[in-house]
């Protein structure tokens, strides 16, 4: 005589595996914690100004620490083109003297075309700069600082120095 399968067999299988599934629900977030804490420290500034610090740059009478925020190619922003993030920190002596900081590819014609405005605290400001279609790896970034007295001071940074990743991306894009 053959034994019939118990109708509750499927339920007991579910009850048995419920424990394992609940363990997975606890383990998966724990595995993601190191990445979470790493990103949290990076975006809070505890890991420095950016992923790649370029160093101290003199801009007129002031100086800034400049960094590439993320070591990645410029982000595609849809119809707006591509954008790249940079960070800077004003020197402690010039915090009260600098009103605004701007960044762009190529020399600005006037203050209205100075580029992307840096925002944040004076000790860690970020700007998302647009990368024009005709940009080449040999172009320069122009950093403009505006003082509270209305004076403008500018400095140039070669793209190859500011972001080797962006320079490689521009060369690859130019070969198409």
C-alpha positions as CSV (number, residue, x, y, z in Angstrom):
1,X,0.0,0.0,0.0
2,X,1.3,3.5,-0.8
3,X,1.4,6.3,1.6
4,X,-0.4,9.4,0.6
5,X,1.4,12.8,0.8
6,X,0.3,14.9,3.7
7,X,-1.6,18.0,2.7
8,X,0.4,20.0,5.2
9,X,3.7,19.0,3.7
10,X,4.0,22.3,1.7
11,X,3.2,24.4,4.8
12,X,5.9,22.7,6.9
13,X,8.4,23.3,4.1
14,X,7.5,27.0,4.2
15,X,7.7,27.0,8.0
16,X,11.1,25.4,7.8
17,X,12.5,27.9,5.3
18,X,10.9,30.9,6.9
19,X,13.7,30.9,9.5
20,X,16.4,30.9,6.7
21,X,14.7,33.8,4.9
22,X,14.5,35.9,8.0
23,X,18.2,35.3,8.6
24,X,18.9,36.6,5.1
25,X,16.8,39.7,5.8
26,X,19.2,40.5,8.7
27,X,22.4,39.5,7.0
28,X,22.1,41.4,3.7
29,X,21.9,44.9,5.4
30,X,24.9,44.0,7.6
31,X,26.9,43.2,4.5
32,X,26.1,46.7,3.1
33,X,27.1,48.5,6.2
34,X,30.8,49.0,5.3
35,X,29.9,50.7,2.0
36,X,27.3,52.8,3.8
37,X,29.8,54.1,6.4
38,X,32.4,54.7,3.8
39,X,30.1,56.8,1.7
40,X,28.8,58.6,4.8
41,X,32.4,59.5,5.8
42,X,33.2,60.7,2.3
43,X,30.2,62.9,1.9
44,X,30.6,64.4,5.4
45,X,34.1,65.4,4.6
46,X,35.8,63.1,7.1
47,X,37.8,61.5,4.3
48,X,39.2,64.7,2.9
49,X,38.1,67.3,0.4
50,X,37.5,64.8,-2.4
51,X,38.7,61.4,-3.8
52,X,41.8,63.1,-5.3
53,X,43.3,66.2,-3.9
54,X,45.2,68.4,-6.4
55,X,46.8,70.6,-3.8
56,X,47.1,74.3,-2.9
57,X,46.4,76.8,-5.7
58,X,47.2,80.5,-5.4
59,X,44.3,82.7,-6.7
60,X,45.5,86.3,-6.5
61,X,46.2,87.2,-2.8
62,X,44.2,84.1,-1.7
63,X,44.8,80.4,-1.8
64,X,42.5,77.4,-2.0
65,X,42.9,73.6,-1.7
66,X,41.4,72.0,-4.8
67,X,40.2,68.5,-5.3
68,X,38.5,66.2,-7.8
69,X,35.3,65.2,-5.9
70,X,34.9,61.8,-7.5
71,X,37.3,59.8,-9.6
72,X,34.9,59.1,-12.4
73,X,34.2,60.3,-15.9
74,X,31.8,63.3,-16.3
75,X,28.2,62.3,-15.6
76,X,25.7,62.4,-18.5
77,X,23.0,65.0,-17.6
78,X,20.7,64.3,-20.5
79,X,20.1,67.2,-22.8
80,X,22.3,69.5,-20.6
81,X,25.4,67.5,-21.7
82,X,28.0,66.2,-19.2
83,X,29.0,67.5,-15.8
84,X,32.0,67.0,-13.5
85,X,32.2,67.7,-9.7
86,X,35.1,69.5,-8.0
87,X,35.6,70.6,-4.5
88,X,37.6,73.4,-2.9
89,X,38.4,74.8,0.6
90,X,39.3,78.4,1.2
91,X,42.4,79.2,3.3
92,X,41.5,80.2,6.9
93,X,42.8,83.7,6.4
94,X,40.6,84.4,3.3
95,X,37.3,83.0,4.5
96,X,36.0,86.4,5.5
97,X,37.3,88.1,2.3
98,X,35.9,85.8,-0.5
99,X,32.3,86.2,-1.5
100,X,32.0,83.5,-4.2
101,X,34.0,81.0,-6.1
102,X,33.3,79.9,-9.7
103,X,34.7,77.2,-12.0
104,X,34.4,76.7,-15.8
105,X,36.2,75.3,-18.8
106,X,37.8,78.2,-20.8
107,X,38.3,81.8,-19.9
108,X,35.1,83.6,-18.7
109,X,34.2,86.7,-20.6
110,X,32.8,88.5,-17.5
111,X,31.4,87.7,-14.1
112,X,28.1,86.7,-15.5
113,X,29.8,83.8,-17.4
114,X,32.1,82.8,-14.6
115,X,30.8,79.3,-14.5
116,X,29.5,76.9,-11.9
117,X,29.1,78.5,-8.4
118,X,30.7,76.6,-5.5
119,X,28.4,76.1,-2.6
120,X,28.8,74.8,0.9
121,X,30.9,75.9,3.9
122,X,34.1,77.8,3.2
123,X,36.1,74.8,4.3
124,X,34.4,72.3,1.8
125,X,32.6,73.7,-1.2
126,X,31.5,71.7,-4.2
127,X,30.5,72.7,-7.8
128,X,29.2,70.6,-10.6
129,X,30.8,72.1,-13.7
130,X,29.4,71.6,-17.2
131,X,31.7,70.1,-19.8
132,X,31.1,71.8,-23.2
133,X,31.0,69.5,-26.3
134,X,34.1,71.1,-27.9
135,X,36.3,70.7,-24.8
136,X,39.6,69.0,-25.4
137,X,42.0,67.4,-22.9
138,X,44.4,70.3,-23.5
139,X,42.0,73.0,-22.3
140,X,42.1,74.6,-18.9
141,X,39.8,75.1,-16.0
142,X,39.4,78.7,-14.9
143,X,38.9,79.2,-11.1
144,X,37.5,82.7,-10.3
145,X,37.2,84.1,-6.8
146,X,35.2,87.2,-6.1
147,X,36.0,89.3,-3.1
148,X,33.5,91.2,-1.0
149,X,35.1,94.4,-2.3
150,X,34.2,93.4,-5.9
151,X,37.6,92.3,-7.0
152,X,38.0,89.3,-9.2
153,X,41.0,87.0,-9.1
154,X,41.5,84.0,-11.5
155,X,43.8,81.0,-11.7
156,X,44.0,78.3,-14.4
157,X,44.3,74.6,-13.9
158,X,45.1,72.3,-16.9
159,X,42.4,69.6,-17.3
160,X,45.1,66.9,-17.3
161,X,46.2,68.1,-13.8
162,X,42.7,68.7,-12.4
163,X,41.3,65.4,-13.6
164,X,43.3,62.8,-15.4
165,X,40.1,60.6,-15.7
166,X,38.3,63.5,-17.4
167,X,41.3,64.1,-19.7
168,X,41.3,60.4,-20.8
169,X,37.5,60.6,-21.3
170,X,37.8,63.7,-23.5
171,X,40.6,62.0,-25.6
172,X,38.4,58.9,-26.0
173,X,35.4,61.0,-26.9
174,X,37.5,63.1,-29.4
175,X,38.6,60.0,-31.3
176,X,35.0,59.0,-32.2
